[in-house]
Amino acid sequence: MQLNLTKSTVPAGAGCPTCGAPGQRVRKTTVVHQVLPEIELPADEEQYFLCRNPKCEVAYFQAEGRVYTQDRLKNKIWFKEITPPVPICYCLNVTEEEILHHVAEVQCCSTLEDIQKHTGANTGHECLTKNPAGG
């Protein structure tokens, strides 16, 4: 039996061309909404991956080696960015600082449900397009 491998086959253990870290699959829709407007994506249907290395400048890559760096994105990637404001909920623009403010200063939140109620974090429905990880 012969296995037919096509371009759409996802390579096992696809790694970032820059750092070698394993990639997390993301939909092209996510990448389209994250890259700056002047960035043209290829018309192909190649799979996109998010580089999970916090120290690597690459945000997205494709298996054949094409990369898109963080400076070409509209939004910060929370695990790659430590300079405030660090986004926690992309749908509603809730930042780490806002959550810490509600927990430590306002002292109104002691559970995830409290944080959601007071900040709206994790209650949006646009993760596929607003969150760099796609959801």
CORSULJO-V764876 format. One record per residue. RES is the residue in one letter. SS is DSSP state (~ for helix, > for strand, _ for the rest). PSI is psi in whole degrees, 0 to 359 (999 if undefined). OMEGA is omega in radians with two decimals (* if undefined). Layout:
BEGIN
[[RES SS PSI OMEGA] [RES SS PSI OMEGA]]
END
This chain:
BEGIN
[[M _ 134 -3.12] [Q _ 134 3.12] [L _ 126 -3.14] [N _ 106 3.12] [L _ 122 3.13] [T _ 175 3.13] [K _ 331 -3.09] [S _ 353 3.10] [T _ 130 -3.14] [V _ 124 -3.13] [P _ 135 3.10] [A _ 130 3.10] [G _ 36 3.12] [A _ 126 -3.10] [G > 154 3.13] [C _ 131 3.13] [P _ 339 -3.11] [T _ 312 -3.04] [C _ 346 3.13] [G _ 356 3.14] [A _ 147 3.11] [P > 146 -3.14] [G > 153 3.03] [Q > 125 3.14] [R > 136 3.00] [V > 153 3.14] [R _ 152 3.11] [K ~ 325 3.10] [T ~ 318 3.12] [T ~ 312 -3.11] [V ~ 317 3.12] [V ~ 319 -3.11] [H ~ 346 -3.11] [Q ~ 327 -3.11] [V > 154 3.11] [L _ 151 -3.07] [P _ 329 -3.10] [E _ 353 3.13] [I _ 122 3.09] [E _ 125 3.08] [L _ 149 3.12] [P _ 154 -3.12] [A _ 353 -3.10] [D _ 173 -3.14] [E _ 26 3.10] [E _ 147 3.13] [Q _ 145 3.07] [Y > 149 3.11] [F > 149 3.04] [L > 125 3.09] [C > 125 -3.06] [R _ 6 3.12] [N _ 115 -3.11] [P _ 337 -3.08] [K _ 355 -3.11] [C _ 140 -3.13] [E _ 345 -3.12] [V > 131 3.05] [A > 300 -3.12] [Y > 152 3.04] [F > 163 3.05] [Q > 156 -3.03] [A _ 327 -3.10] [E _ 2 3.01] [G _ 350 3.12] [R _ 134 -3.13] [V > 154 3.07] [Y > 117 -3.06] [T > 163 -3.08] [Q ~ 326 -3.12] [D ~ 356 3.12] [R ~ 12 -3.11] [L > 156 3.07] [K _ 326 -3.05] [N _ 151 3.02] [K _ 149 3.02] [I _ 118 -2.95] [W _ 320 -3.08] [F _ 355 3.10] [K _ 352 -3.03] [E _ 125 3.10] [I _ 354 3.12] [T _ 123 -3.14] [P _ 151 -0.03] [P _ 133 3.11] [V _ 118 -3.11] [P > 139 3.04] [I > 314 3.09] [C > 110 -3.08] [Y _ 327 -3.09] [C _ 319 -3.06] [L _ 12 3.11] [N _ 42 3.09] [V > 129 -3.10] [T > 165 3.06] [E ~ 319 -3.13] [E ~ 321 3.13] [E ~ 318 3.12] [I ~ 315 3.11] [L ~ 322 3.09] [H ~ 313 -3.13] [H ~ 325 -3.12] [V ~ 310 -3.00] [A ~ 320 -3.05] [E ~ 307 -3.14] [V _ 332 3.13] [Q _ 43 -3.14] [C _ 354 -3.01] [C _ 126 3.06] [S _ 354 3.11] [T _ 166 3.07] [L ~ 320 3.13] [E ~ 320 3.09] [D ~ 315 -3.14] [I ~ 316 3.11] [Q ~ 318 -3.12] [K ~ 318 -3.05] [H ~ 333 -3.10] [T ~ 339 -3.06] [G _ 358 -3.11] [A _ 140 3.08] [N _ 26 3.10] [T _ 0 3.14] [G _ 173 -3.10] [H _ 26 -3.10] [E _ 28 -3.08] [C ~ 324 -3.10] [L ~ 325 -3.10] [T ~ 334 -3.07] [K ~ 333 3.14] [N _ 126 -3.12] [P _ 337 3.09] [A _ 355 3.09] [G _ 11 3.11] [G _ 999 *]]
END
